[in-house]
């Protein structure tokens, strides 16, 4: 599993496409500002859920 990497808002604004590419290839990217933070997570369409997400939700009972 990948860890969230924190980068500055200034770095994102310099090259936003690199920010999206990093989320896709390296995992979650977090941007902090003075009031909080934003996290960008890439997820494939029809992809399997993250194991942490699966464990948090529990098994379905259809």
mmJSON file of the N, C-alpha and C atoms, coordinates in Angstrom:
{"data_MODEL":{"atom_site":{
"group_PDB":["ATOM","ATOM","ATOM","ATOM","ATOM","ATOM","ATOM","ATOM","ATOM","ATOM","ATOM","ATOM","ATOM","ATOM","ATOM","ATOM","ATOM","ATOM","ATOM","ATOM","ATOM","ATOM","ATOM","ATOM","ATOM","ATOM","ATOM","ATOM","ATOM","ATOM","ATOM","ATOM","ATOM","ATOM","ATOM","ATOM","ATOM","ATOM","ATOM","ATOM","ATOM","ATOM","ATOM","ATOM","ATOM","ATOM","ATOM","ATOM","ATOM","ATOM","ATOM","ATOM","ATOM","ATOM","ATOM","ATOM","ATOM","ATOM","ATOM","ATOM","ATOM","ATOM","ATOM","ATOM","ATOM","ATOM","ATOM","ATOM","ATOM","ATOM","ATOM","ATOM","ATOM","ATOM","ATOM","ATOM","ATOM","ATOM","ATOM","ATOM","ATOM","ATOM","ATOM","ATOM","ATOM","ATOM","ATOM","ATOM","ATOM","ATOM","ATOM","ATOM","ATOM","ATOM","ATOM","ATOM","ATOM","ATOM","ATOM","ATOM","ATOM","ATOM","ATOM","ATOM","ATOM","ATOM","ATOM","ATOM","ATOM","ATOM","ATOM","ATOM","ATOM","ATOM","ATOM","ATOM","ATOM","ATOM","ATOM","ATOM","ATOM","ATOM","ATOM","ATOM","ATOM","ATOM","ATOM","ATOM","ATOM","ATOM","ATOM","ATOM","ATOM","ATOM","ATOM","ATOM","ATOM","ATOM","ATOM","ATOM","ATOM","ATOM","ATOM","ATOM","ATOM","ATOM","ATOM","ATOM","ATOM","ATOM","ATOM","ATOM","ATOM","ATOM","ATOM","ATOM","ATOM","ATOM","ATOM","ATOM","ATOM","ATOM","ATOM","ATOM","ATOM","ATOM","ATOM","ATOM","ATOM","ATOM","ATOM","ATOM","ATOM","ATOM","ATOM","ATOM","ATOM","ATOM","ATOM","ATOM","ATOM","ATOM","ATOM","ATOM","ATOM","ATOM"],
"id":[1,2,3,4,5,6,7,8,9,10,11,12,13,14,15,16,17,18,19,20,21,22,23,24,25,26,27,28,29,30,31,32,33,34,35,36,37,38,39,40,41,42,43,44,45,46,47,48,49,50,51,52,53,54,55,56,57,58,59,60,61,62,63,64,65,66,67,68,69,70,71,72,73,74,75,76,77,78,79,80,81,82,83,84,85,86,87,88,89,90,91,92,93,94,95,96,97,98,99,100,101,102,103,104,105,106,107,108,109,110,111,112,113,114,115,116,117,118,119,120,121,122,123,124,125,126,127,128,129,130,131,132,133,134,135,136,137,138,139,140,141,142,143,144,145,146,147,148,149,150,151,152,153,154,155,156,157,158,159,160,161,162,163,164,165,166,167,168,169,170,171,172,173,174,175,176,177,178,179,180,181,182,183,184,185,186],
"type_symbol":["N","C","C","N","C","C","N","C","C","N","C","C","N","C","C","N","C","C","N","C","C","N","C","C","N","C","C","N","C","C","N","C","C","N","C","C","N","C","C","N","C","C","N","C","C","N","C","C","N","C","C","N","C","C","N","C","C","N","C","C","N","C","C","N","C","C","N","C","C","N","C","C","N","C","C","N","C","C","N","C","C","N","C","C","N","C","C","N","C","C","N","C","C","N","C","C","N","C","C","N","C","C","N","C","C","N","C","C","N","C","C","N","C","C","N","C","C","N","C","C","N","C","C","N","C","C","N","C","C","N","C","C","N","C","C","N","C","C","N","C","C","N","C","C","N","C","C","N","C","C","N","C","C","N","C","C","N","C","C","N","C","C","N","C","C","N","C","C","N","C","C","N","C","C","N","C","C","N","C","C","N","C","C","N","C","C"],
"label_atom_id":["N","CA","C","N","CA","C","N","CA","C","N","CA","C","N","CA","C","N","CA","C","N","CA","C","N","CA","C","N","CA","C","N","CA","C","N","CA","C","N","CA","C","N","CA","C","N","CA","C","N","CA","C","N","CA","C","N","CA","C","N","CA","C","N","CA","C","N","CA","C","N","CA","C","N","CA","C","N","CA","C","N","CA","C","N","CA","C","N","CA","C","N","CA","C","N","CA","C","N","CA","C","N","CA","C","N","CA","C","N","CA","C","N","CA","C","N","CA","C","N","CA","C","N","CA","C","N","CA","C","N","CA","C","N","CA","C","N","CA","C","N","CA","C","N","CA","C","N","CA","C","N","CA","C","N","CA","C","N","CA","C","N","CA","C","N","CA","C","N","CA","C","N","CA","C","N","CA","C","N","CA","C","N","CA","C","N","CA","C","N","CA","C","N","CA","C","N","CA","C","N","CA","C","N","CA","C","N","CA","C","N","CA","C","N","CA","C"],
"label_alt_id":[null,null,null,null,null,null,null,null,null,null,null,null,null,null,null,null,null,null,null,null,null,null,null,null,null,null,null,null,null,null,null,null,null,null,null,null,null,null,null,null,null,null,null,null,null,null,null,null,null,null,null,null,null,null,null,null,null,null,null,null,null,null,null,null,null,null,null,null,null,null,null,null,null,null,null,null,null,null,null,null,null,null,null,null,null,null,null,null,null,null,null,null,null,null,null,null,null,null,null,null,null,null,null,null,null,null,null,null,null,null,null,null,null,null,null,null,null,null,null,null,null,null,null,null,null,null,null,null,null,null,null,null,null,null,null,null,null,null,null,null,null,null,null,null,null,null,null,null,null,null,null,null,null,null,null,null,null,null,null,null,null,null,null,null,null,null,null,null,null,null,null,null,null,null,null,null,null,null,null,null,null,null,null,null,null,null],
"label_comp_id":["UNK","UNK","UNK","UNK","UNK","UNK","UNK","UNK","UNK","UNK","UNK","UNK","UNK","UNK","UNK","UNK","UNK","UNK","UNK","UNK","UNK","UNK","UNK","UNK","UNK","UNK","UNK","UNK","UNK","UNK","UNK","UNK","UNK","UNK","UNK","UNK","UNK","UNK","UNK","UNK","UNK","UNK","UNK","UNK","UNK","UNK","UNK","UNK","UNK","UNK","UNK","UNK","UNK","UNK","UNK","UNK","UNK","UNK","UNK","UNK","UNK","UNK","UNK","UNK","UNK","UNK","UNK","UNK","UNK","UNK","UNK","UNK","UNK","UNK","UNK","UNK","UNK","UNK","UNK","UNK","UNK","UNK","UNK","UNK","UNK","UNK","UNK","UNK","UNK","UNK","UNK","UNK","UNK","UNK","UNK","UNK","UNK","UNK","UNK","UNK","UNK","UNK","UNK","UNK","UNK","UNK","UNK","UNK","UNK","UNK","UNK","UNK","UNK","UNK","UNK","UNK","UNK","UNK","UNK","UNK","UNK","UNK","UNK","UNK","UNK","UNK","UNK","UNK","UNK","UNK","UNK","UNK","UNK","UNK","UNK","UNK","UNK","UNK","UNK","UNK","UNK","UNK","UNK","UNK","UNK","UNK","UNK","UNK","UNK","UNK","UNK","UNK","UNK","UNK","UNK","UNK","UNK","UNK","UNK","UNK","UNK","UNK","UNK","UNK","UNK","UNK","UNK","UNK","UNK","UNK","UNK","UNK","UNK","UNK","UNK","UNK","UNK","UNK","UNK","UNK","UNK","UNK","UNK","UNK","UNK","UNK"],
"label_asym_id":["A","A","A","A","A","A","A","A","A","A","A","A","A","A","A","A","A","A","A","A","A","A","A","A","A","A","A","A","A","A","A","A","A","A","A","A","A","A","A","A","A","A","A","A","A","A","A","A","A","A","A","A","A","A","A","A","A","A","A","A","A","A","A","A","A","A","A","A","A","A","A","A","A","A","A","A","A","A","A","A","A","A","A","A","A","A","A","A","A","A","A","A","A","A","A","A","A","A","A","A","A","A","A","A","A","A","A","A","A","A","A","A","A","A","A","A","A","A","A","A","A","A","A","A","A","A","A","A","A","A","A","A","A","A","A","A","A","A","A","A","A","A","A","A","A","A","A","A","A","A","A","A","A","A","A","A","A","A","A","A","A","A","A","A","A","A","A","A","A","A","A","A","A","A","A","A","A","A","A","A","A","A","A","A","A","A"],
"label_entity_id":["1","1","1","1","1","1","1","1","1","1","1","1","1","1","1","1","1","1","1","1","1","1","1","1","1","1","1","1","1","1","1","1","1","1","1","1","1","1","1","1","1","1","1","1","1","1","1","1","1","1","1","1","1","1","1","1","1","1","1","1","1","1","1","1","1","1","1","1","1","1","1","1","1","1","1","1","1","1","1","1","1","1","1","1","1","1","1","1","1","1","1","1","1","1","1","1","1","1","1","1","1","1","1","1","1","1","1","1","1","1","1","1","1","1","1","1","1","1","1","1","1","1","1","1","1","1","1","1","1","1","1","1","1","1","1","1","1","1","1","1","1","1","1","1","1","1","1","1","1","1","1","1","1","1","1","1","1","1","1","1","1","1","1","1","1","1","1","1","1","1","1","1","1","1","1","1","1","1","1","1","1","1","1","1","1","1"],
"label_seq_id":[1,1,1,2,2,2,3,3,3,4,4,4,5,5,5,6,6,6,7,7,7,8,8,8,9,9,9,10,10,10,11,11,11,12,12,12,13,13,13,14,14,14,15,15,15,16,16,16,17,17,17,18,18,18,19,19,19,20,20,20,21,21,21,22,22,22,23,23,23,24,24,24,25,25,25,26,26,26,27,27,27,28,28,28,29,29,29,30,30,30,31,31,31,32,32,32,33,33,33,34,34,34,35,35,35,36,36,36,37,37,37,38,38,38,39,39,39,40,40,40,41,41,41,42,42,42,43,43,43,44,44,44,45,45,45,46,46,46,47,47,47,48,48,48,49,49,49,50,50,50,51,51,51,52,52,52,53,53,53,54,54,54,55,55,55,56,56,56,57,57,57,58,58,58,59,59,59,60,60,60,61,61,61,62,62,62],
"pdbx_PDB_ins_code":[null,null,null,null,null,null,null,null,null,null,null,null,null,null,null,null,null,null,null,null,null,null,null,null,null,null,null,null,null,null,null,null,null,null,null,null,null,null,null,null,null,null,null,null,null,null,null,null,null,null,null,null,null,null,null,null,null,null,null,null,null,null,null,null,null,null,null,null,null,null,null,null,null,null,null,null,null,null,null,null,null,null,null,null,null,null,null,null,null,null,null,null,null,null,null,null,null,null,null,null,null,null,null,null,null,null,null,null,null,null,null,null,null,null,null,null,null,null,null,null,null,null,null,null,null,null,null,null,null,null,null,null,null,null,null,null,null,null,null,null,null,null,null,null,null,null,null,null,null,null,null,null,null,null,null,null,null,null,null,null,null,null,null,null,null,null,null,null,null,null,null,null,null,null,null,null,null,null,null,null,null,null,null,null,null,null],
"Cartn_x":[0.826,0.0,0.876,0.408,1.194,0.773,1.675,1.4,1.133,0.354,0.062,1.31,1.617,2.753,2.219,2.777,2.353,3.234,2.592,3.319,2.687,3.408,2.906,1.945,1.055,0.122,0.885,1.972,2.794,3.342,3.784,4.297,3.192,1.997,0.866,0.546,0.523,0.172,1.23,2.468,3.532,3.328,2.874,2.709,1.56,0.308,-0.834,-0.901,-0.464,-0.504,0.411,1.548,2.462,1.822,1.026,0.318,-0.644,-1.404,-2.336,-1.589,-0.517,0.278,0.877,1.325,1.898,0.845,-0.368,-1.438,-1.734,-1.639,-1.909,-0.782,0.45,1.577,2.183,2.09,2.768,1.821,0.526,-0.432,-0.932,-1.693,-2.353,-1.389,-1.877,-1.099,-1.897,-1.248,-1.914,-1.315,-2.195,-1.782,-2.307,-1.409,-1.802,-1.903,-2.879,-2.933,-3.139,-3.324,-3.392,-4.626,-5.686,-6.931,-7.15,-6.399,-6.623,-5.799,-6.344,-5.614,-6.582,-6.048,-6.773,-6.006,-6.712,-6.06,-6.603,-5.688,-6.06,-5.728,-6.742,-6.58,-7.046,-6.211,-6.582,-7.167,-8.295,-8.9,-9.353,-8.926,-9.322,-10.83,-11.402,-12.816,-12.993,-14.046,-14.35,-13.19,-12.347,-11.218,-11.651,-10.813,-11.084,-10.877,-11.692,-11.524,-10.233,-9.732,-8.565,-8.899,-7.941,-8.174,-8.663,-8.128,-8.572,-10.045,-10.455,-11.855,-12.751,-12.324,-13.076,-13.243,-12.16,-12.227,-13.086,-13.064,-13.876,-15.363,-15.717,-17.129,-17.668,-16.833,-17.292,-17.881,-18.278,-18.815,-20.257,-20.63,-22.029,-22.89,-24.113,-25.076,-26.278,-26.208,-27.297,-28.395],
"Cartn_y":[-1.173,0.0,1.245,2.233,3.461,4.428,5.292,6.304,7.635,8.446,9.777,10.636,11.339,12.251,13.675,14.487,15.873,16.775,17.648,18.618,19.995,21.012,22.375,22.784,23.696,24.22,24.903,25.593,26.245,25.26,24.085,23.067,22.523,22.366,21.895,22.91,24.178,25.222,25.389,25.061,25.129,24.091,22.885,21.801,20.884,21.314,20.514,19.132,19.019,17.706,16.707,17.174,16.304,15.833,16.703,16.351,15.189,15.27,14.189,12.922,13.066,11.903,11.207,11.976,11.389,10.61,11.129,10.408,9.088,9.082,7.865,6.847,7.296,6.351,6.096,7.074,6.939,6.827,7.009,6.938,8.307,8.338,9.555,10.716,11.91,13.141,14.108,14.701,15.628,17.018,18.02,19.416,20.135,20.749,21.49,22.978,23.631,25.089,25.547,26.83,27.34,26.877,26.471,26.072,24.568,23.801,22.356,21.689,20.619,19.9,19.293,19.009,18.345,17.065,15.989,14.747,14.291,13.997,13.487,12.004,11.193,9.744,9.281,8.52,7.957,6.568,6.29,4.969,4.572,3.396,2.907,2.686,2.895,2.591,1.088,0.705,-0.701,-1.435,-0.677,-1.283,-1.888,-2.731,-3.325,-2.261,-2.279,-1.288,-1.535,-0.495,-0.571,-1.515,-2.301,-3.249,-2.539,-1.34,-0.592,-0.222,0.153,0.51,-0.717,-1.854,-3.098,-3.467,-3.399,-3.766,-2.798,-1.526,-0.539,-0.746,-1.157,-1.358,-2.688,-3.701,-5.031,-5.765,-7.001,-7.839,-7.454,-7.598,-7.36,-8.549,-8.272,-9.349,-9.113,-9.709,-9.522,-10.524],
"Cartn_z":[0.0,0.0,0.0,-0.681,-0.756,0.35,0.703,1.716,1.042,1.711,1.208,1.294,0.204,0.177,0.251,1.151,1.301,0.46,-0.328,-1.135,-0.928,-1.319,-1.11,-2.226,-1.907,-2.9,-4.033,-3.701,-4.723,-5.737,-5.271,-6.186,-7.09,-6.535,-7.347,-8.439,-8.069,-9.035,-10.125,-9.826,-10.834,-11.925,-11.536,-12.501,-12.085,-12.308,-11.875,-12.518,-13.766,-14.416,-13.723,-13.224,-12.49,-11.18,-10.566,-9.335,-9.583,-10.663,-11.006,-11.403,-12.144,-12.55,-11.336,-10.352,-9.138,-8.357,-8.288,-7.596,-8.286,-9.601,-10.355,-10.206,-10.238,-10.228,-8.854,-7.948,-6.654,-5.466,-5.697,-4.602,-4.187,-3.135,-2.652,-2.498,-2.846,-2.721,-1.857,-0.877,0.031,-0.113,-0.171,-0.263,0.968,1.717,2.903,2.605,3.212,3.202,4.644,4.844,6.213,6.978,6.277,6.937,7.024,6.273,6.252,5.175,4.633,3.587,2.584,1.404,0.324,0.013,-0.308,-0.687,-2.036,-2.947,-4.259,-4.289,-4.601,-4.67,-6.04,-6.719,-8.007,-7.781,-8.435,-8.36,-9.75,-10.185,-11.504,-11.551,-12.733,-12.918,-12.77,-12.08,-11.845,-11.19,-10.511,-9.813,-8.495,-7.971,-6.674,-5.602,-4.561,-3.5,-2.724,-2.141,-1.273,-0.115,0.332,1.423,2.684,2.956,4.142,4.017,2.808,2.561,2.755,2.243,2.375,3.848,4.6,6.016,6.814,6.452,7.158,6.908,5.69,5.331,5.836,5.852,6.232,5.042,5.261,4.186,3.881,2.618,2.213,2.598,2.909,3.188,2.296,1.103,0.122,0.316],
"occupancy":[1.0,1.0,1.0,1.0,1.0,1.0,1.0,1.0,1.0,1.0,1.0,1.0,1.0,1.0,1.0,1.0,1.0,1.0,1.0,1.0,1.0,1.0,1.0,1.0,1.0,1.0,1.0,1.0,1.0,1.0,1.0,1.0,1.0,1.0,1.0,1.0,1.0,1.0,1.0,1.0,1.0,1.0,1.0,1.0,1.0,1.0,1.0,1.0,1.0,1.0,1.0,1.0,1.0,1.0,1.0,1.0,1.0,1.0,1.0,1.0,1.0,1.0,1.0,1.0,1.0,1.0,1.0,1.0,1.0,1.0,1.0,1.0,1.0,1.0,1.0,1.0,1.0,1.0,1.0,1.0,1.0,1.0,1.0,1.0,1.0,1.0,1.0,1.0,1.0,1.0,1.0,1.0,1.0,1.0,1.0,1.0,1.0,1.0,1.0,1.0,1.0,1.0,1.0,1.0,1.0,1.0,1.0,1.0,1.0,1.0,1.0,1.0,1.0,1.0,1.0,1.0,1.0,1.0,1.0,1.0,1.0,1.0,1.0,1.0,1.0,1.0,1.0,1.0,1.0,1.0,1.0,1.0,1.0,1.0,1.0,1.0,1.0,1.0,1.0,1.0,1.0,1.0,1.0,1.0,1.0,1.0,1.0,1.0,1.0,1.0,1.0,1.0,1.0,1.0,1.0,1.0,1.0,1.0,1.0,1.0,1.0,1.0,1.0,1.0,1.0,1.0,1.0,1.0,1.0,1.0,1.0,1.0,1.0,1.0,1.0,1.0,1.0,1.0,1.0,1.0,1.0,1.0,1.0,1.0,1.0,1.0],
"B_iso_or_equiv":[0.0,0.0,0.0,0.0,0.0,0.0,0.0,0.0,0.0,0.0,0.0,0.0,0.0,0.0,0.0,0.0,0.0,0.0,0.0,0.0,0.0,0.0,0.0,0.0,0.0,0.0,0.0,0.0,0.0,0.0,0.0,0.0,0.0,0.0,0.0,0.0,0.0,0.0,0.0,0.0,0.0,0.0,0.0,0.0,0.0,0.0,0.0,0.0,0.0,0.0,0.0,0.0,0.0,0.0,0.0,0.0,0.0,0.0,0.0,0.0,0.0,0.0,0.0,0.0,0.0,0.0,0.0,0.0,0.0,0.0,0.0,0.0,0.0,0.0,0.0,0.0,0.0,0.0,0.0,0.0,0.0,0.0,0.0,0.0,0.0,0.0,0.0,0.0,0.0,0.0,0.0,0.0,0.0,0.0,0.0,0.0,0.0,0.0,0.0,0.0,0.0,0.0,0.0,0.0,0.0,0.0,0.0,0.0,0.0,0.0,0.0,0.0,0.0,0.0,0.0,0.0,0.0,0.0,0.0,0.0,0.0,0.0,0.0,0.0,0.0,0.0,0.0,0.0,0.0,0.0,0.0,0.0,0.0,0.0,0.0,0.0,0.0,0.0,0.0,0.0,0.0,0.0,0.0,0.0,0.0,0.0,0.0,0.0,0.0,0.0,0.0,0.0,0.0,0.0,0.0,0.0,0.0,0.0,0.0,0.0,0.0,0.0,0.0,0.0,0.0,0.0,0.0,0.0,0.0,0.0,0.0,0.0,0.0,0.0,0.0,0.0,0.0,0.0,0.0,0.0,0.0,0.0,0.0,0.0,0.0,0.0],
"pdbx_formal_charge":[null,null,null,null,null,null,null,null,null,null,null,null,null,null,null,null,null,null,null,null,null,null,null,null,null,null,null,null,null,null,null,null,null,null,null,null,null,null,null,null,null,null,null,null,null,null,null,null,null,null,null,null,null,null,null,null,null,null,null,null,null,null,null,null,null,null,null,null,null,null,null,null,null,null,null,null,null,null,null,null,null,null,null,null,null,null,null,null,null,null,null,null,null,null,null,null,null,null,null,null,null,null,null,null,null,null,null,null,null,null,null,null,null,null,null,null,null,null,null,null,null,null,null,null,null,null,null,null,null,null,null,null,null,null,null,null,null,null,null,null,null,null,null,null,null,null,null,null,null,null,null,null,null,null,null,null,null,null,null,null,null,null,null,null,null,null,null,null,null,null,null,null,null,null,null,null,null,null,null,null,null,null,null,null,null,null],
"auth_seq_id":[1,1,1,2,2,2,3,3,3,4,4,4,5,5,5,6,6,6,7,7,7,8,8,8,9,9,9,10,10,10,11,11,11,12,12,12,13,13,13,14,14,14,15,15,15,16,16,16,17,17,17,18,18,18,19,19,19,20,20,20,21,21,21,22,22,22,23,23,23,24,24,24,25,25,25,26,26,26,27,27,27,28,28,28,29,29,29,30,30,30,31,31,31,32,32,32,33,33,33,34,34,34,35,35,35,36,36,36,37,37,37,38,38,38,39,39,39,40,40,40,41,41,41,42,42,42,43,43,43,44,44,44,45,45,45,46,46,46,47,47,47,48,48,48,49,49,49,50,50,50,51,51,51,52,52,52,53,53,53,54,54,54,55,55,55,56,56,56,57,57,57,58,58,58,59,59,59,60,60,60,61,61,61,62,62,62],
"auth_comp_id":["UNK","UNK","UNK","UNK","UNK","UNK","UNK","UNK","UNK","UNK","UNK","UNK","UNK","UNK","UNK","UNK","UNK","UNK","UNK","UNK","UNK","UNK","UNK","UNK","UNK","UNK","UNK","UNK","UNK","UNK","UNK","UNK","UNK","UNK","UNK","UNK","UNK","UNK","UNK","UNK","UNK","UNK","UNK","UNK","UNK","UNK","UNK","UNK","UNK","UNK","UNK","UNK","UNK","UNK","UNK","UNK","UNK","UNK","UNK","UNK","UNK","UNK","UNK","UNK","UNK","UNK","UNK","UNK","UNK","UNK","UNK","UNK","UNK","UNK","UNK","UNK","UNK","UNK","UNK","UNK","UNK","UNK","UNK","UNK","UNK","UNK","UNK","UNK","UNK","UNK","UNK","UNK","UNK","UNK","UNK","UNK","UNK","UNK","UNK","UNK","UNK","UNK","UNK","UNK","UNK","UNK","UNK","UNK","UNK","UNK","UNK","UNK","UNK","UNK","UNK","UNK","UNK","UNK","UNK","UNK","UNK","UNK","UNK","UNK","UNK","UNK","UNK","UNK","UNK","UNK","UNK","UNK","UNK","UNK","UNK","UNK","UNK","UNK","UNK","UNK","UNK","UNK","UNK","UNK","UNK","UNK","UNK","UNK","UNK","UNK","UNK","UNK","UNK","UNK","UNK","UNK","UNK","UNK","UNK","UNK","UNK","UNK","UNK","UNK","UNK","UNK","UNK","UNK","UNK","UNK","UNK","UNK","UNK","UNK","UNK","UNK","UNK","UNK","UNK","UNK","UNK","UNK","UNK","UNK","UNK","UNK"],
"auth_asym_id":["A","A","A","A","A","A","A","A","A","A","A","A","A","A","A","A","A","A","A","A","A","A","A","A","A","A","A","A","A","A","A","A","A","A","A","A","A","A","A","A","A","A","A","A","A","A","A","A","A","A","A","A","A","A","A","A","A","A","A","A","A","A","A","A","A","A","A","A","A","A","A","A","A","A","A","A","A","A","A","A","A","A","A","A","A","A","A","A","A","A","A","A","A","A","A","A","A","A","A","A","A","A","A","A","A","A","A","A","A","A","A","A","A","A","A","A","A","A","A","A","A","A","A","A","A","A","A","A","A","A","A","A","A","A","A","A","A","A","A","A","A","A","A","A","A","A","A","A","A","A","A","A","A","A","A","A","A","A","A","A","A","A","A","A","A","A","A","A","A","A","A","A","A","A","A","A","A","A","A","A","A","A","A","A","A","A"],
"auth_atom_id":["N","CA","C","N","CA","C","N","CA","C","N","CA","C","N","CA","C","N","CA","C","N","CA","C","N","CA","C","N","CA","C","N","CA","C","N","CA","C","N","CA","C","N","CA","C","N","CA","C","N","CA","C","N","CA","C","N","CA","C","N","CA","C","N","CA","C","N","CA","C","N","CA","C","N","CA","C","N","CA","C","N","CA","C","N","CA","C","N","CA","C","N","CA","C","N","CA","C","N","CA","C","N","CA","C","N","CA","C","N","CA","C","N","CA","C","N","CA","C","N","CA","C","N","CA","C","N","CA","C","N","CA","C","N","CA","C","N","CA","C","N","CA","C","N","CA","C","N","CA","C","N","CA","C","N","CA","C","N","CA","C","N","CA","C","N","CA","C","N","CA","C","N","CA","C","N","CA","C","N","CA","C","N","CA","C","N","CA","C","N","CA","C","N","CA","C","N","CA","C","N","CA","C","N","CA","C","N","CA","C","N","CA","C","N","CA","C"],
"pdbx_PDB_model_num":[1,1,1,1,1,1,1,1,1,1,1,1,1,1,1,1,1,1,1,1,1,1,1,1,1,1,1,1,1,1,1,1,1,1,1,1,1,1,1,1,1,1,1,1,1,1,1,1,1,1,1,1,1,1,1,1,1,1,1,1,1,1,1,1,1,1,1,1,1,1,1,1,1,1,1,1,1,1,1,1,1,1,1,1,1,1,1,1,1,1,1,1,1,1,1,1,1,1,1,1,1,1,1,1,1,1,1,1,1,1,1,1,1,1,1,1,1,1,1,1,1,1,1,1,1,1,1,1,1,1,1,1,1,1,1,1,1,1,1,1,1,1,1,1,1,1,1,1,1,1,1,1,1,1,1,1,1,1,1,1,1,1,1,1,1,1,1,1,1,1,1,1,1,1,1,1,1,1,1,1,1,1,1,1,1,1]
}}}
